[in-house]
Amino acid sequence: MLAAVAVVLALVVAAWPAVAGALREQGATSVRDAVLRAAAQCCAVEGSYPHTLRHLEEHYGLTVNHDDYVITYEAYASNVTPSVVVVPR
């Protein structure tokens, strides 16, 4: 019984880095989707995409943990969906 618990524990410990990495990547995807949804909402309300991420945070309720993610938000034109890249720290 004790050996089985030790084996299970060893498997969990060995798999943890992969699981943690997958969770960080999933979180980054969720943040990117939230930024793009907020940008689309802004475009629908204001008639153009916002030029900065800060505009979405200040006026559309977007909350991003900048300690956990690096976000690159590039708006090329007011009628083109911005480029959003989110990388976990």
ABEGO torsion letter per residue (X at the ends): XAAAAAAAAAAAAAAAAAAAAAAAAAAAAAAAAAAAAAAAAAAAAAGBBBABAAAAAAAAGBBBBAAABBBBBBBABAABBBBBBBBBX
